[in-house]
Amino acid sequence: MIAIVAAMEVETRACLPALTTPEHRTGRFPAVYADGVAICQTGLGRIAREAAEAFLSEHEPRAVLSVGTAGGLAPDIAHGGIVFCDRVWHSHEPGSVAGNPDLIKAALATAEGEGLTARRGGSVTVDTVAWGPEEKAVLRASGAPDIVEMESFWIGQAAAARSLPYLAIRAVSDDASNRLVEIPGLFDDQGRVDSASLLEFTRQHPEIIPELAAQHERGGRALANLGRFLQAFLPRLHETL
């Protein structure tokens, strides 16, 4: 079995085209099972640590993947590209976790075969969203690598504790120059979009709708590329692991 860990519902949905008959299970951490794959949806941030620990304790996977979107930090990383992380740090925790070299090699070959823009790189996991260029510039100046996200360090630690091959796979939804629209209460504790919060925010701030639309387009492109990659990569993993 291959274990996939994703934070948000939209990230979990991006994985589904790679599965034939997904079985959805509810609970504190929703999960999807099919074709020798188990997907755990954790919610945003540090809760991924608890979710990954519980999920990997329940299963015995052959490999662990942290998948989802990320913000670009390096100036040459554009939205829509995919980064396979050879190392993941945390902005305020010691140590790091490594991506499995064989998984990275297979991922790069898969992306090339699919004509997707992808690269090997490093990620920094943070506890608060890097909303715009200012926060991203601070992370970059402090030595942070290529991308920023909120879960891969914790998932990698859980995999390392069990000596499981691990890889963080992140599609870039906003580059170093992009600013995300900050919407209070947009996501619930299971990583689902709260439609009421979104509608209320746009009602009060209609001027922000074009910016939201552009953000949605960038995110949609990143998730589509992630899904396309996984459709080709997961069968390859089943054959080689």
C-alpha positions in Angstrom: 0.0 0.0 0.0 1.1 3.6 -0.7 0.1 6.2 1.9 -0.7 9.7 0.7 -1.2 12.5 3.1 -2.9 15.8 2.0 -4.1 18.7 4.1 -7.0 20.1 2.2 -10.1 18.6 0.6 -9.2 20.1 -2.8 -5.8 18.4 -2.6 -7.4 15.1 -1.8 -9.7 15.5 -4.8 -6.7 16.1 -7.0 -5.6 12.6 -6.2 -8.9 10.9 -7.1 -8.4 10.7 -10.9 -5.5 8.3 -10.2 -7.9 5.9 -8.5 -10.6 3.7 -10.1 -13.2 3.1 -7.4 -12.4 5.2 -4.4 -14.0 4.3 -1.1 -14.5 7.3 1.2 -14.4 6.9 5.0 -15.4 9.5 7.5 -13.9 10.3 10.8 -11.7 12.8 12.5 -9.3 12.5 9.6 -11.2 11.6 6.5 -9.6 8.9 4.3 -10.0 7.4 0.8 -9.0 3.9 -0.2 -8.6 2.3 -3.7 -6.1 0.4 -5.8 -3.5 -0.1 -3.1 -3.5 3.6 -2.1 -4.7 5.1 1.1 -5.2 8.9 1.3 -5.5 10.7 4.6 -6.8 14.3 4.8 -5.3 16.0 7.8 -6.4 19.6 7.9 -3.9 22.5 7.8 -0.7 22.9 9.7 0.6 21.0 12.8 -2.5 18.8 13.0 -0.8 16.9 10.2 1.6 15.5 12.8 -1.1 13.9 14.8 -2.9 12.7 11.7 0.2 11.1 10.1 1.2 9.4 13.3 -2.3 7.9 13.7 -2.6 7.0 10.0 0.8 5.3 9.7 0.3 3.4 13.0 -2.9 1.9 11.5 -1.4 0.9 8.2 1.9 -0.6 6.9 2.6 1.3 3.7 5.5 0.7 1.4 6.0 4.4 0.9 4.6 7.7 2.2 3.8 10.7 0.0 3.0 14.2 1.3 1.1 15.9 -1.6 -0.5 19.3 -2.1 0.2 22.8 -3.1 2.9 25.2 -2.0 4.1 28.8 -2.3 7.2 29.5 -4.4 10.2 31.1 -2.7 12.9 30.9 -5.3 12.4 33.5 -8.0 12.7 31.0 -10.8 9.8 28.8 -9.6 6.6 29.6 -11.4 3.1 28.6 -10.4 2.0 25.2 -12.0 5.4 23.7 -11.5 6.0 20.6 -9.3 8.8 20.3 -6.7 10.0 16.9 -5.5 11.6 17.7 -2.1 15.0 16.2 -1.3 14.9 17.9 2.1 12.2 19.5 4.2 13.0 21.8 7.1 10.7 23.6 9.7 11.0 27.3 10.2 11.2 26.9 14.0 12.1 23.3 14.7 15.5 21.6 14.7 16.5 19.0 12.1 15.1 18.1 8.7 13.6 15.1 6.8 15.0 13.7 3.6 13.2 12.7 0.5 14.0 9.2 -0.7 16.4 9.3 -3.6 14.8 6.4 -5.5 11.3 8.1 -5.2 12.8 11.4 -6.4 14.4 9.7 -9.4 11.2 8.0 -10.4 9.2 11.2 -9.9 11.5 13.2 -12.1 11.3 10.6 -14.8 7.5 10.4 -14.6 7.2 14.2 -14.8 9.5 14.3 -17.8 7.5 11.6 -19.5 4.3 13.6 -19.0 5.8 16.8 -20.2 5.3 18.5 -16.8 7.5 21.3 -15.4 9.2 19.8 -12.4 12.4 19.9 -10.4 14.2 18.6 -7.3 14.2 21.1 -4.5 13.8 21.9 -0.8 10.8 23.0 1.3 10.3 24.8 4.5 7.3 24.0 6.6 5.7 26.9 8.5 3.0 27.3 11.1 1.3 30.4 9.6 0.5 31.1 6.0 3.1 33.1 4.0 0.5 35.4 2.5 2.6 37.6 0.3 6.0 38.6 -1.1 7.1 40.2 2.2 6.7 36.9 4.2 8.3 34.9 1.4 11.2 37.3 1.1 11.9 36.9 4.8 11.9 33.1 4.6 14.1 33.2 1.6 16.6 35.6 3.2 16.7 33.4 6.3 18.0 30.5 4.2 14.7 28.8 3.3 14.9 26.8 0.1 12.6 26.7 -2.9 9.0 26.4 -1.6 6.9 26.9 1.5 4.0 24.8 2.9 2.6 23.8 6.2 2.7 20.0 6.6 5.5 18.1 4.9 8.0 18.3 7.8 5.5 16.6 10.2 4.5 13.9 7.8 8.2 13.3 7.0 9.0 12.9 10.7 6.3 10.3 11.1 7.6 8.4 8.1 11.2 8.6 9.3 10.3 7.2 12.7 9.0 4.1 10.9 11.9 3.9 8.4 9.5 4.3 5.5 10.5 5.8 2.1 9.2 9.3 2.0 8.7 12.1 -0.6 7.0 15.5 -0.4 5.4 16.3 -3.8 4.2 19.9 -4.0 2.6 21.8 -6.9 3.3 25.5 -6.8 0.0 27.5 -6.6 1.6 31.0 -6.0 5.1 32.2 -6.9 7.3 34.5 -4.9 5.6 37.6 -6.3 2.0 36.5 -5.6 -0.1 37.6 -2.7 -2.9 35.3 -1.4 -6.2 36.8 -0.4 -6.6 36.4 3.4 -10.2 35.2 4.2 -11.0 34.6 7.8 -12.4 31.2 8.5 -12.0 30.0 4.9 -11.0 26.4 5.9 -12.4 24.3 8.7 -10.4 22.0 10.8 -10.6 19.2 8.2 -9.2 21.3 5.4 -12.6 21.9 3.7 -13.6 25.3 2.3 -16.3 27.1 4.3 -18.5 28.4 1.5 -20.4 30.7 3.9 -17.2 32.5 4.9 -16.2 32.8 1.3 -19.5 34.2 0.2 -19.7 36.7 3.1 -16.2 37.9 2.4 -16.9 38.5 -1.2 -20.2 40.3 -0.3 -18.3 42.7 1.9 -15.3 43.1 -0.4 -16.5 42.7 -4.0 -13.5 44.6 -5.2 -11.3 41.6 -4.3 -13.2 39.2 -6.7 -10.8 39.6 -9.7 -7.9 38.8 -7.4 -9.7 35.8 -6.0 -10.4 34.6 -9.5 -6.8 34.9 -10.5 -5.8 33.0 -7.3 -8.3 30.3 -8.1 -7.0 29.9 -11.6 -3.4 29.5 -10.4 -4.4 27.0 -7.7 -6.5 25.1 -10.2 -3.6 24.8 -12.6 -1.3 23.5 -9.8 -3.9 20.9 -8.7 -4.5 19.8 -12.2 -0.8 19.2 -12.8 -0.5 17.4 -9.5 -3.4 15.1 -10.4 -2.0 14.4 -13.9 1.4 13.6 -12.3 -0.1 11.2 -9.8 -2.1 9.4 -12.4 1.2 8.4 -14.1 3.3 8.1 -10.9 1.2 5.8 -8.7 1.1 2.9 -11.2 4.8 3.2 -11.6 5.3 3.0 -7.8 3.2 -0.1 -7.5 5.5 -1.8 -10.1 8.8 -0.8 -8.6 8.3 -0.8 -4.8 
